[in-house]
Amino acid sequence: MVSSSRLPSSVFALLVILGALQARKFAMTMPFVMATHFGSNGAPNGWQNQAAFFTLELLLLSVCILLAFGIPLLIRSLPMSMLNVPNKEFWMSPERREQTLAFFRSQFAWFGCVFLAFLLIVNELVFAANQTNPRQLNSTEFTAALIAFLLFVAVWTGRLIFYFSRTEK
């Protein structure tokens, strides 16, 4: 049974709202020029003005939306010859096509949720770093968030490979 994409879509919407609240909370307290890139020791080595930072955040939100909801739409519209999925004749056969597309919708929606959550965590760390003197990113927390995200990507990828490598229910 393939899970619905309704729950991850709702979680995604909640994360967008949390991101908007996060941006609103910190926008007025950030310096005009923000430290936005940090070395492995947490020291800033790249800077942006607030407008550029928040514009980039909107662009990254657009990427999350594209990953979560655009790719499944693209997969639906592509001819089968352009799909690179193990056992695609089995999974895209008329009797399984809708189930397979529902699986893609659900999996990509969850991926978008986790990617957006990771970006919100990174934003929180960047905002916190810009409120310290001297400015300093918490490298330990960033590393933990990055490892958690990469572990999710590995498990997510493994799940896709496992799901499509079998030809029986």
C-alpha positions in Angstrom: 0.0 0.0 0.0 1.4 3.3 -1.1 1.0 6.2 1.4 -0.9 9.2 0.3 0.9 12.5 -0.5 -1.7 14.4 1.5 0.2 14.2 4.8 3.6 15.3 3.4 1.8 18.0 1.4 0.3 19.3 4.7 3.6 19.0 6.5 5.3 20.9 3.6 2.7 23.7 3.9 3.3 23.9 7.7 7.0 24.1 7.1 6.4 27.0 4.6 4.4 28.8 7.3 7.1 28.2 9.9 9.7 29.5 7.4 7.7 32.6 6.8 7.3 33.2 10.6 11.1 32.5 11.1 12.0 35.1 8.4 9.5 37.6 9.9 10.9 37.1 13.4 14.6 37.6 12.3 14.3 40.1 9.4 14.2 43.1 11.7 17.0 42.0 14.0 19.6 41.0 11.3 22.4 43.4 10.4 22.1 45.0 6.9 25.1 42.9 5.8 24.8 39.3 7.0 27.4 36.6 7.3 25.9 33.9 5.0 28.8 31.5 4.4 31.0 30.0 7.0 34.2 28.0 7.0 34.6 24.6 8.7 35.5 26.4 12.0 32.3 28.4 11.9 34.0 31.7 11.1 32.2 33.8 8.4 33.8 34.0 5.0 30.9 35.1 2.8 28.5 38.0 3.2 25.2 39.2 1.6 22.9 42.1 2.3 19.5 41.2 3.8 17.6 41.6 0.5 19.9 39.2 -1.3 19.7 36.7 1.6 15.9 36.7 1.7 15.7 36.6 -2.1 18.0 33.5 -2.1 15.7 32.0 0.5 12.7 32.4 -1.8 14.6 30.9 -4.6 15.5 27.9 -2.4 11.8 27.5 -1.4 11.0 27.4 -5.1 13.6 24.6 -5.5 11.9 22.7 -2.7 8.5 23.1 -4.3 9.9 21.9 -7.6 11.5 18.9 -6.0 8.4 18.0 -3.9 5.7 18.6 -6.5 7.1 19.4 -9.9 9.2 16.2 -10.4 6.2 13.9 -9.9 4.2 16.0 -12.4 7.1 15.7 -14.8 7.4 12.0 -14.3 3.6 11.7 -15.0 4.0 13.5 -18.3 7.2 11.9 -19.6 7.0 9.1 -22.1 8.0 5.8 -20.6 11.1 5.7 -22.8 12.5 8.7 -20.9 12.1 7.1 -17.5 15.1 5.5 -16.0 13.6 3.2 -13.4 14.5 -0.5 -12.7 11.8 -2.8 -14.1 9.9 0.1 -15.6 7.8 -2.1 -17.8 6.5 -3.8 -14.7 6.0 -0.6 -12.6 4.6 1.5 -15.4 2.3 -1.2 -16.8 -1.3 0.1 -17.1 -2.4 -1.9 -14.0 0.4 -0.5 -11.8 1.0 3.0 -13.3 -1.3 4.9 -10.9 0.2 3.1 -7.9 3.7 3.9 -9.1 2.9 7.6 -9.7 1.3 7.8 -6.3 4.5 6.3 -4.8 6.5 9.0 -6.6 4.2 11.8 -5.4 4.5 10.6 -1.8 8.3 10.0 -1.9 9.1 13.3 -3.5 6.7 15.2 -1.2 8.6 13.7 1.8 11.9 14.6 0.2 10.8 18.2 -0.2 9.7 18.3 3.4 13.0 17.1 4.7 15.0 19.3 2.4 12.9 22.3 3.5 13.3 21.4 7.2 17.0 21.2 6.7 17.1 24.6 5.1 15.0 26.1 7.9 17.5 24.6 10.4 20.4 26.1 8.5 18.6 29.5 8.4 18.1 29.3 12.2 21.8 28.7 12.6 22.7 31.6 10.2 20.3 33.9 12.1 21.8 32.9 15.4 25.4 33.4 14.0 24.5 36.9 12.9 23.4 37.8 16.4 26.7 36.9 18.1 29.8 39.1 18.3 32.0 38.0 16.7 29.7 36.3 14.2 30.1 32.5 14.5 28.1 29.6 13.1 27.6 26.7 15.5 29.5 24.1 13.4 28.5 21.2 15.7 24.8 21.8 15.1 25.3 22.4 11.4 27.3 19.2 11.1 24.6 17.2 12.9 21.9 18.7 10.7 23.9 17.9 7.5 24.6 14.3 8.6 20.9 13.8 9.4 19.9 15.2 6.0 22.5 13.0 4.2 21.4 9.9 6.1 17.8 10.7 5.1 18.9 11.0 1.4 20.7 7.7 1.6 17.7 5.9 3.2 15.3 7.6 0.7 17.5 6.6 -2.2 17.8 3.0 -0.9 14.0 2.9 -0.5 13.5 3.9 -4.1 16.0 1.4 -5.4 14.5 -1.4 -3.2 11.0 -0.5 -4.3 11.7 -0.6 -8.0 14.1 -3.5 -8.0 11.4 -6.0 -7.1 8.8 -7.2 -9.5 6.3 -8.7 -7.1 4.1 -7.1 -4.6 
